[in-house]
Amino acid sequence: MRKLLVALLALLIAVPPAYAQERKTYGQAELDQMLAPVALYPDALLSQVLMASTYPLEVVEAARWSRAHPGIQGDEAVRAVEDKDWDPSVKSLLAFPNLLARMDEQLDWTRRLGDAFLAQEDQVMDTVQQLRQRAQAAGNLAPDERQRVVADGRTIVIESADPRVVYVPYYDPYVVYGPWWWSAYPPVVWAPWSGYAVVRPGFWWGVGVGITTGFFFGGVDWRHRHVRVVHVNNYYVRPHVARRDVIAHRPIAPGRWEHNPSHRRGIAYRSPDVQKRYPAPAPRREFRTEPRPATGGLSARRIERSDVRPQAQPQPGRAPAPRQELRRE
């Protein structure tokens, strides 16, 4: 009996950590909730949203830039930020200011979506398909002059009718999917977008955004349930534009998309498994100039971040300078 009690006590001690580990993944109700506002997007645009959501701080920075440059969208907006050190997926969303603004305003949603995508990519893809099937069954997902909707068995593909024009729909999840099925987890609902008009109950459309052919470099491989990089020749994925870090100085190669932790900017991962897959990157190497002994000119010497001279310490009696923090404006 004593041995049995000891064994039971050990089991009780072990259960809480296991339960905590289990809670690091999202349940089906939570996945339905967070994917509701974007599941009916064209596949290519959906792939860009999912990739960009894994870099929430860069989404904030891009949205801030977009607010400071109103009226710029499409290819023009993406070309204007070639010098920015943001992930290509984040840059691509500058073409769609309304969408980028919502991702910035609902930053908690954006981060949760990115965490779910990194830890449960196959379940995210399954959830998108389930939501599309519900919308189609309710009579609210049909092809028109803006988009193509192709059903192949259990897979529903959504594409732009014209590859040079993207229409980003706004819709009410409470209407398009039929009666909502999780009372404790209502769908994420955004306010109607300015300039959009009701086309049918629950669906709004705005003016299409013009892009060049091959604008999107991402797509969805529904068979294998993951995002793939399908286009590598876009102007915004050239090595000197898209990849300034030490992890990859080359164009994005075709194949399954891979998360780049350097663009995470230190934001912690929700899932311990994802944390193990993407440990904190090593400090970037820096350069500083030093006088050349012979000519007196300047020469660059590669140094580790730990070699950088420490900043001057505050003088006694003087308050230290305030730390810079990233926040929305």
C-alpha positions in Angstrom: 0.0 0.0 0.0 2.8 2.4 0.8 4.5 1.8 -2.5 1.1 2.4 -4.2 0.7 5.7 -2.5 4.2 6.8 -3.4 3.5 5.9 -7.0 0.2 7.8 -7.0 2.0 10.9 -5.5 4.6 10.8 -8.1 2.0 10.7 -10.8 0.2 13.6 -9.4 3.4 15.6 -9.3 4.1 14.8 -12.9 0.6 15.6 -14.3 0.7 19.4 -14.0 3.8 19.9 -16.1 2.4 17.6 -18.8 -1.0 19.4 -18.7 0.8 22.8 -19.0 2.7 21.4 -22.0 -0.5 20.3 -23.6 -2.0 23.8 -23.2 0.7 25.3 -25.3 -1.2 24.2 -28.4 -4.5 25.7 -29.4 -7.8 23.7 -29.4 -10.1 23.5 -32.4 -12.4 26.2 -31.0 -9.5 28.6 -30.7 -8.3 27.8 -34.2 -11.8 28.4 -35.7 -12.0 31.6 -33.8 -8.7 33.1 -35.0 -8.9 31.9 -38.6 -12.5 33.0 -39.2 -11.6 36.5 -40.6 -9.0 35.3 -43.1 -10.0 31.7 -44.1 -11.8 33.0 -47.2 -8.9 35.0 -48.6 -7.3 33.9 -51.9 -4.7 31.2 -51.2 -1.7 33.3 -52.1 -2.7 36.2 -49.9 -3.6 33.8 -47.0 -0.1 32.4 -47.2 1.5 35.8 -46.9 -0.7 36.6 -43.9 0.3 33.4 -42.2 4.0 33.9 -42.8 3.9 37.6 -41.7 2.0 36.8 -38.5 5.1 35.0 -37.2 6.9 38.4 -37.2 4.5 40.6 -35.1 7.0 43.4 -34.4 7.8 43.9 -38.1 4.1 44.0 -38.8 3.8 46.9 -36.3 6.7 48.7 -38.0 5.3 48.1 -41.5 1.8 49.3 -40.4 3.4 52.5 -38.9 5.1 53.1 -42.3 1.8 52.6 -44.1 0.0 55.1 -41.9 2.7 57.6 -42.6 2.3 57.1 -46.4 -1.4 57.0 -47.0 -2.7 56.2 -50.5 0.3 54.0 -51.4 -0.5 50.4 -52.1 0.2 47.6 -54.5 3.6 47.3 -56.1 4.4 50.9 -55.4 4.3 50.4 -51.6 6.5 47.3 -51.7 9.1 49.0 -53.9 9.2 51.9 -51.5 10.4 49.8 -48.6 13.2 47.9 -50.4 15.7 49.3 -48.0 13.8 48.1 -44.9 15.1 45.0 -43.1 11.7 43.3 -42.9 10.8 39.8 -43.9 9.5 39.6 -47.5 6.1 38.4 -46.3 5.7 41.6 -44.2 6.8 43.8 -47.0 4.2 42.2 -49.3 1.3 43.1 -47.0 2.1 46.8 -47.5 0.3 46.3 -50.8 -2.9 45.9 -48.8 -3.1 48.8 -46.3 -6.5 47.8 -44.8 -5.4 44.3 -44.0 -2.1 45.4 -42.6 -3.9 48.0 -40.4 -6.2 45.3 -38.9 -3.2 43.0 -38.1 -1.6 45.9 -36.3 -4.7 46.9 -34.4 -5.4 43.3 -33.4 -1.8 42.6 -32.5 -2.7 39.9 -30.0 -4.6 38.1 -32.7 -1.7 38.4 -35.1 0.7 37.0 -32.6 -1.6 34.1 -31.7 -2.1 33.3 -35.4 1.6 33.2 -35.9 2.2 31.0 -32.9 -0.6 28.6 -34.1 0.9 28.5 -37.6 4.4 27.7 -36.3 3.3 25.0 -33.9 0.3 23.5 -35.6 0.6 24.2 -39.3 -1.2 21.1 -40.5 -4.2 21.8 -38.1 -4.3 25.4 -39.3 -4.6 24.2 -42.9 -7.3 21.7 -42.0 -9.2 24.5 -40.1 -9.1 26.8 -43.1 -10.6 24.0 -45.3 -13.3 23.3 -42.7 -14.3 27.0 -42.5 -14.4 27.2 -46.3 -16.7 24.1 -46.5 -19.0 25.7 -43.9 -19.2 28.9 -46.0 -19.8 27.0 -49.2 -22.5 24.9 -47.5 -24.2 28.1 -46.3 -24.2 29.4 -49.9 -21.7 32.2 -49.2 -18.6 31.1 -51.0 -19.0 31.2 -54.8 -17.0 32.2 -57.8 -17.6 35.6 -59.4 -15.7 38.2 -61.5 -13.3 38.8 -58.6 -12.2 35.3 -57.6 -12.2 31.7 -58.7 -13.4 29.0 -56.2 -12.5 25.5 -57.2 -13.6 22.5 -55.1 -11.6 19.3 -55.5 -13.0 16.7 -53.2 -12.4 18.0 -49.7 -10.2 20.8 -50.8 -11.5 24.2 -51.8 -9.0 26.5 -53.6 -9.6 30.2 -53.9 -7.7 32.2 -56.5 -7.9 35.7 -57.9 -9.8 35.8 -61.2 -7.1 38.1 -62.6 -3.6 37.4 -61.4 -2.8 41.1 -61.8 -5.6 42.3 -59.5 -6.3 41.2 -55.9 -9.6 41.8 -54.2 -9.4 41.5 -50.4 -12.8 40.6 -49.1 -14.3 41.8 -45.9 -17.0 39.5 -44.4 -19.0 38.9 -41.3 -18.0 35.5 -39.8 -21.4 35.3 -38.0 -23.1 35.4 -41.4 -20.9 33.7 -44.0 -20.3 30.5 -42.0 -23.9 30.1 -40.8 -24.7 30.0 -37.1 -21.5 30.0 -35.1 -20.9 26.7 -33.3 -18.6 27.7 -30.3 -20.5 29.9 -27.9 -17.5 30.3 -25.6 -15.2 31.2 -28.5 -16.8 33.8 -30.8 -15.1 34.5 -34.1 -12.7 37.4 -34.5 -14.7 40.2 -36.2 -13.2 43.4 -37.6 -15.1 46.6 -38.3 -16.2 47.1 -41.9 -13.5 48.7 -44.0 -13.7 52.2 -45.4 -14.6 52.3 -49.1 -16.2 48.8 -49.1 -19.7 48.1 -50.3 -22.1 45.2 -49.6 -22.4 42.8 -52.5 -24.4 40.1 -50.7 -25.4 39.6 -47.1 -22.3 39.4 -44.9 -19.9 40.1 -47.8 -18.2 43.4 -48.7 -15.9 44.1 -51.6 -13.7 47.1 -52.3 -11.6 48.2 -55.3 -9.1 45.7 -56.5 -5.3 46.2 -55.8 -3.2 46.1 -58.9 0.0 44.0 -58.8 2.5 42.6 -61.2 2.2 39.0 -62.4 4.2 36.8 -60.0 3.8 39.3 -57.1 3.2 36.5 -54.5 6.0 34.2 -53.7 4.0 32.0 -51.3 1.2 29.5 -51.8 -0.5 26.7 -50.0 0.2 23.0 -50.7 -3.2 21.6 -49.6 -2.2 18.0 -50.1 0.7 18.2 -47.7 -1.0 20.9 -45.5 1.8 23.5 -45.4 2.8 26.8 -47.1 5.2 26.6 -49.9 7.4 29.2 -51.6 6.4 29.0 -55.2 7.9 32.2 -56.7 11.5 33.3 -56.2 12.1 36.1 -58.8 10.1 38.9 -57.2 12.0 42.2 -56.8 11.4 42.2 -53.1 13.1 38.8 -52.5 16.4 39.6 -54.0 19.3 38.8 -51.6 20.3 42.4 -50.9 16.7 43.3 -50.2 15.1 40.5 -48.4 18.0 38.7 -46.5 20.3 41.0 -44.7 21.1 38.6 -41.8 23.8 36.0 -41.4 21.3 33.1 -41.7 20.8 33.3 -45.5 22.4 35.6 -48.1 20.5 34.0 -51.0 17.1 34.2 -52.7 14.3 32.1 -51.1 14.5 28.7 -52.6 11.4 26.9 -53.9 10.0 24.4 -51.4 8.4 24.5 -48.0 8.5 27.8 -46.3 10.9 28.1 -43.4 10.5 30.6 -40.5 13.4 33.0 -40.1 14.0 33.6 -36.3 16.1 36.7 -36.9 13.0 38.6 -38.0 11.2 37.5 -34.8 13.1 40.4 -33.1 13.3 38.5 -29.7 9.6 37.8 -29.3 9.3 34.6 -27.3 7.6 31.6 -28.9 4.5 30.2 -27.2 5.3 26.5 -27.8 8.4 24.9 -26.2 8.7 22.7 -29.2 8.9 25.7 -31.5 11.4 27.3 -29.1 13.6 24.3 -29.6 13.3 24.5 -33.3 14.2 28.2 -33.4 16.7 29.0 -30.6 17.7 32.5 -30.1 20.0 33.5 -33.0 23.6 34.3 -32.3 24.5 38.0 -32.0 25.0 39.6 -35.4 28.5 40.5 -36.3 29.1 44.2 -36.6 31.8 46.4 -38.2 33.4 49.5 -36.9 36.0 51.7 -38.4 39.5 52.2 -37.1 42.4 54.4 -38.4 44.8 52.6 -40.7 48.3 52.9 -39.3 50.0 53.8 -42.6 47.5 56.0 -44.5 45.4 57.3 -41.7 42.3 56.3 -43.6 39.5 54.0 -42.3 39.4 50.2 -42.3 36.6 48.0 -41.3 37.2 45.2 -38.7 34.7 42.5 -38.1 34.0 42.2 -34.4 31.5 40.4 -32.2 28.8 42.3 -30.5 30.4 41.6 -27.1 33.5 43.5 -28.4 31.5 46.7 -28.9 32.6 49.4 -26.5 30.1 49.8 -23.7 28.0 52.9 -23.6 29.0 55.6 -21.3 27.6 55.1 -17.8 25.4 57.9 -16.4 27.1 60.5 -14.2 26.3 60.4 -10.5 23.2 62.3 -9.7 22.0 62.3 -13.3 19.1 60.2 -14.4 19.9 57.6 -17.1 18.5 58.1 -20.6 15.1 56.5 -21.1 15.0 53.2 -22.9 13.5 53.1 -26.4 10.5 50.9 -26.6 8.5 49.8 -29.7 4.9 50.8 -29.5 2.1 51.6 -31.8 1.3 55.2 -32.5 
